[in-house]
Amino acid sequence: GFEPFGDNSRNISMEVLSQLPSFMDFIDPWAGLRATEIEPVHAMIETKILPVDELGANTVSNLLTSGEVWDVIVHLGLCESCFVPKIETRAQNKISMRIPDNSGRQISEGSLSQGGDLHVAVPVQTWVKQGLDADWELSVDAGTFVCNETLYNTLQSLTSSSCQHVIPCLFIHLPPEELMSIETQVEFVSLISAIVAQPRHVDVVGAIFEIDG
């Protein structure tokens, strides 16, 4: 999550992280759909509050490059214009800042690397909205500020040759607290984390056609 920035005195991503426990049992979100029951995932939650600047945008990326390993990475950020949580599936190779970040940096137009856009490997498009009480949206536009820069840098490190582990990574943009309570957002983030941490449920259907025996 991130510190407050711009004219915001608070940042919902920081508030949500403050209410997440250090340990959590992720119950199978696909229970009832599977033929067999699977055990809950016992998860240790490590949270980081990042500064809204270039240092913050590179924190997780640098940790990955230095050999840090997690099973799942879920970035959280504030979306001032969102009405529901948005799960970002693409990081643009672009930076364009309408306001300075918290270090005073303001880039009007630029690229983050010599490559192209990067996409998350988590198959979010295939999720069944089973058990998701809150509304949410898929998004391919994480903006062009520090949130997008953070997701881009993390995905770039995950796809580099120096990273030897396949780690699912998502970025969730959260709406202001006035539009969705912190409690509801904590539940949403916990459920999304459980979905990413559990084996995905896939329906497999077969058919046999018989003609003239």
C-alpha positions as CSV (number, residue, x, y, z in Angstrom):
1,G,0.0,0.0,0.0
2,F,1.0,3.7,-0.2
3,E,1.2,6.8,1.9
4,P,-1.1,9.7,1.3
5,F,-0.3,11.9,-1.6
6,G,-1.4,15.1,-3.3
7,D,-4.3,16.7,-1.5
8,N,-5.3,13.4,0.3
9,S,-4.8,13.4,4.0
10,R,-5.3,9.6,4.1
11,N,-4.8,6.7,1.7
12,I,-7.3,3.8,1.7
13,S,-4.6,1.3,0.8
14,M,-2.7,2.2,3.9
15,E,-5.8,2.0,6.0
16,V,-6.7,-1.5,4.7
17,L,-3.2,-2.8,5.3
18,S,-3.4,-1.5,8.9
19,Q,-6.3,-3.9,9.5
20,L,-4.9,-7.0,7.9
21,P,-3.8,-9.6,10.4
22,S,-0.2,-11.0,10.4
23,F,-1.6,-14.5,9.8
24,M,-4.7,-15.7,8.0
25,D,-6.3,-18.9,7.0
26,F,-7.4,-18.6,3.4
27,I,-10.5,-20.8,3.0
28,D,-11.0,-22.3,-0.4
29,P,-13.1,-19.6,-2.4
30,W,-14.2,-22.3,-4.8
31,A,-15.6,-24.6,-2.1
32,G,-18.9,-26.1,-3.4
33,L,-17.6,-26.0,-7.0
34,R,-14.9,-28.6,-6.6
35,A,-15.5,-32.4,-6.5
36,T,-13.2,-32.7,-3.5
37,E,-12.5,-30.4,-0.6
38,I,-9.1,-28.9,-0.2
39,E,-7.4,-27.6,3.0
40,P,-7.2,-23.9,3.9
41,V,-4.0,-22.1,3.0
42,H,-2.2,-20.9,6.2
43,A,-0.8,-17.6,5.1
44,M,1.6,-15.2,6.7
45,I,0.9,-11.6,5.7
46,E,3.8,-9.2,5.2
47,T,2.7,-5.6,4.6
48,K,4.7,-2.7,3.3
49,I,3.7,1.0,3.2
50,L,5.5,2.5,0.3
51,P,6.4,6.2,-0.3
52,V,4.6,7.7,-3.3
53,D,7.8,8.4,-5.3
54,E,10.5,6.6,-7.3
55,L,11.9,4.9,-4.2
56,G,8.5,3.4,-3.4
57,A,7.8,2.4,-7.0
58,N,11.1,0.4,-7.0
59,T,10.9,-1.1,-3.4
60,V,9.3,-4.5,-4.2
61,S,11.1,-4.7,-7.6
62,N,14.5,-4.2,-5.9
63,L,13.6,-6.8,-3.2
64,L,12.8,-9.4,-5.9
65,T,16.0,-8.7,-7.8
66,S,18.0,-9.2,-4.6
67,G,16.4,-12.6,-4.1
68,E,13.3,-12.0,-1.9
69,V,10.6,-14.5,-2.5
70,W,6.9,-14.4,-1.8
71,D,4.1,-16.8,-2.8
72,V,1.7,-13.9,-3.9
73,I,2.2,-10.2,-4.3
74,V,-0.9,-7.9,-4.1
75,H,-0.2,-4.2,-4.6
76,L,-2.9,-1.8,-3.3
77,G,-3.4,1.8,-4.3
78,L,-6.0,4.6,-4.0
79,C,-8.1,5.4,-7.1
80,E,-9.8,8.8,-6.4
81,S,-12.2,8.4,-9.3
82,C,-13.2,4.8,-8.7
83,F,-16.6,3.7,-7.4
84,V,-15.6,0.1,-6.9
85,P,-12.3,-1.8,-6.7
86,K,-10.5,-2.2,-10.0
87,I,-8.2,-5.2,-10.6
88,E,-5.5,-4.0,-12.9
89,T,-4.3,-6.4,-15.6
90,R,-1.9,-4.2,-17.5
91,A,1.0,-1.9,-16.6
92,Q,1.7,0.8,-19.2
93,N,5.2,1.6,-20.3
94,K,4.5,5.2,-19.7
95,I,4.8,7.8,-17.0
96,S,2.9,11.1,-17.0
97,M,2.4,13.0,-13.8
98,R,-0.3,15.7,-13.5
99,I,1.0,16.4,-9.9
100,P,4.4,16.0,-8.3
101,D,5.0,12.8,-6.3
102,N,5.9,13.1,-2.6
103,S,9.5,13.7,-3.4
104,G,8.7,16.6,-5.7
105,R,9.4,14.6,-8.9
106,Q,7.0,15.5,-11.8
107,I,7.6,13.9,-15.2
108,S,5.3,15.3,-17.9
109,E,5.9,12.5,-20.4
110,G,8.2,9.5,-20.5
111,S,8.7,5.8,-20.7
112,L,9.6,3.4,-17.9
113,S,11.8,1.1,-20.0
114,Q,12.8,0.3,-23.5
115,G,10.2,-2.5,-23.7
116,G,6.4,-2.4,-24.1
117,D,3.4,-2.7,-21.8
118,L,3.4,-5.6,-19.3
119,H,0.4,-7.8,-18.3
120,V,-0.3,-9.7,-15.1
121,A,0.0,-13.5,-15.4
122,V,-2.9,-14.1,-13.0
123,P,-5.9,-15.3,-15.1
124,V,-8.3,-12.8,-13.6
125,Q,-10.6,-12.9,-16.7
126,T,-11.5,-16.5,-15.9
127,W,-12.6,-15.9,-12.3
128,V,-16.1,-16.7,-11.4
129,K,-17.5,-14.0,-9.2
130,Q,-18.5,-16.7,-6.7
131,G,-18.7,-15.3,-3.2
132,L,-17.5,-11.8,-4.1
133,D,-20.2,-9.7,-2.4
134,A,-18.7,-6.4,-3.5
135,D,-18.8,-5.2,-7.0
136,W,-15.5,-4.9,-8.8
137,E,-14.1,-4.3,-12.3
138,L,-11.3,-5.5,-14.5
139,S,-9.1,-2.7,-15.8
140,V,-6.3,-2.3,-18.3
141,D,-5.5,1.2,-17.3
142,A,-3.6,1.6,-14.0
143,G,-3.0,5.2,-14.8
144,T,0.4,6.8,-15.5
145,F,1.4,7.8,-11.9
146,V,3.3,5.9,-9.2
147,C,0.8,3.1,-9.0
148,N,1.3,2.1,-12.6
149,E,5.1,2.6,-12.2
150,T,5.1,0.3,-9.2
151,L,3.2,-2.5,-11.0
152,Y,5.4,-2.1,-14.1
153,N,8.6,-2.4,-12.1
154,T,7.4,-5.4,-10.2
155,L,6.2,-7.2,-13.3
156,Q,9.5,-6.4,-15.0
157,S,11.5,-7.9,-12.2
158,L,9.2,-11.0,-12.1
159,T,9.9,-11.6,-15.8
160,S,13.6,-11.0,-15.7
161,S,16.2,-13.8,-15.8
162,S,17.3,-12.9,-12.2
163,C,13.9,-13.9,-10.8
164,Q,13.8,-17.7,-10.6
165,H,10.3,-18.1,-9.1
166,V,6.9,-17.7,-10.7
167,I,5.0,-15.4,-8.3
168,P,1.4,-14.3,-9.0
169,C,1.2,-10.5,-8.8
170,L,-1.9,-8.2,-8.9
171,F,-2.6,-4.5,-8.4
172,I,-5.9,-3.5,-6.9
173,H,-7.1,0.1,-7.1
174,L,-9.4,0.8,-4.1
175,P,-12.1,3.5,-4.1
176,P,-12.3,6.2,-1.4
177,E,-13.6,5.1,2.0
178,E,-16.7,7.3,1.4
179,L,-17.8,4.9,-1.3
180,M,-16.9,1.6,0.3
181,S,-16.2,1.0,4.0
182,I,-12.7,0.0,5.1
183,E,-14.2,-3.2,6.6
184,T,-15.7,-4.2,3.2
185,Q,-12.4,-3.4,1.4
186,V,-10.4,-5.5,3.9
187,E,-12.8,-8.4,3.2
188,F,-12.4,-7.9,-0.5
189,V,-8.6,-7.8,-0.5
190,S,-8.6,-10.9,1.8
191,L,-10.8,-12.8,-0.6
192,I,-8.8,-11.8,-3.7
193,S,-5.7,-12.9,-1.9
194,A,-7.3,-16.2,-1.1
195,I,-8.3,-16.7,-4.7
196,V,-4.8,-16.0,-6.0
197,A,-3.3,-18.3,-3.3
198,Q,-5.5,-21.3,-4.0
199,P,-5.5,-23.7,-6.9
200,R,-7.9,-22.3,-9.6
201,H,-11.1,-24.1,-10.1
202,V,-11.7,-25.2,-13.7
203,D,-14.7,-27.0,-15.1
204,V,-13.8,-29.7,-17.6
205,V,-16.6,-31.0,-19.8
206,G,-16.3,-33.9,-22.2
207,A,-18.7,-35.2,-24.9
208,I,-18.7,-38.3,-27.0
209,F,-20.7,-38.4,-30.3
210,E,-21.8,-41.7,-31.6
211,I,-23.0,-42.1,-35.2
212,D,-24.2,-45.4,-36.5
213,G,-22.6,-47.3,-33.6
